[in-house]
C-alpha cells in the first residue's frame, strides 16, 4: 500500500513476489472538498472566525470567513467517514458533530451555534502560584476564598474576587497566608490569617476599613463560620482553659459569648439574616441550640434519643440537621418554634439500633431541604 503525508493510507494492498520486476502497481489518493456556513442561532447571521474541526487523519481545523462560510480540503486514499463540528469562543456552545463520507465533495454542511446559557469563568492564582480555592459566594456572584502566590515561597492568601470587574483582591498581608471563609452582599469578608510564627489571626475585612482582628475569649483559637448582611459574624472561640464557646461578633459590639448551657464546649453552624444562630453544644448529652438576642440560648431537643446536631437555619427560623431517636438511630429533622422538632424520615432503610438513616444538610427560605438518606438496599 502507499502512504500520503505520513498518515493517510491508500486502499489498495498488493502482494508481490521478489526478486522480480513489478510494474503497474498504482495507488490513488483523492482530494475532497467540504464546505458550508456557520451561523448564529438568534440572528441567523454568519459567525466570523468560527473554527470547523474535522477528525481525519488527526484532528485539524479550518476557520470561517467574515460571512461565516468555510471550505477545506481533505486527502483520502479510500472512502472514509469523518466527523466535523464547529466551535466559536465568546460564549457559544460547540455544535454536535456531523458525520460525512468522502469522496465525493460535500457542500452545504452547515452549523448553527447557540450562545451558551452559562459560561465558565476561571480565576487564576497570583504569579508563581499553583491553585485557587473558594469557600463562599454572595448574591452578586462575588467569591471569598484563597489563592496561591509566590514570595520567597508559595503561600495561599485570603482573597475576594469581584464578579462585576473580574478582579482579585488580596486581603491583608499575612506572612504565612490564610483563607477567607465567608462574605456578605456588602463584600464584608471573614476568615483567618497566619503571622510569621503561624499564630492564627481571625479577621473581618472591608475595602473601606481593611483588616479588623477578632479576639479570642482568652484562649489561643477562634474559628469564624458565617457572616450575614448586617455584618454579624458567627463562630466559636476558646477560653483560657481551652474550651470552645459559640460566639457572635459585630464591629460595633465586639464579641458575645453565647454560653454553654451546662455543656463542656460548643460551636456555631449557621446564622440567618435576622441574627438567629444555630449550633451544637457538647456534653451529656450533645444538643443543638437556637440563639437570638431576644431569647438567648435554647436547647431545641431531640427525636427521643440523646444527640442532636444542627446543619443550617433559614430566615424563617427553621433549623435542620440530624438527631437520634429512642433506639439511637439517626434521622434528619426540621425544627421551628411552633411545631418543635419533626423527623424527616428516610428512603426505606429499616432502622436498627445505633443506625444512621438520614441527615438534612441545607434549607432555603421556602423550607425546601436537601440531605441524604439510605434506601432499602443500602
Secondary structure, DSSP 8 states (H G I E B T S, - for coil): --EETTTEE-S------SSS---------EEEEEEEEEEETTT--B-TT-EEEEESSSEEEEE--TTSEEEEEEEESS-EEEEEEEE-TTTB-----EEEEESS-B----EEE-B-SS-------STT---EEEEEE-TT--EEEEEEEESSSEEEEEEEEETTTTEEEE-S--TT-EEEEEE-TT--EEEEEE-TT--EEEEEEETTTEEEE---BEEEEEEEEEE-TT--EEEEEEETTS-EEEEEEETTTEEEE---TT-SEEEEEEE-TTS-EEEEEESSS-EEEEEETTTEEEE---BEEEEEEEEEE-TT--EEEEEEETT--EEEEEEETTTEEEEEE-BB----TT-B-EEEEEE-TT--EEEEE-BTT-
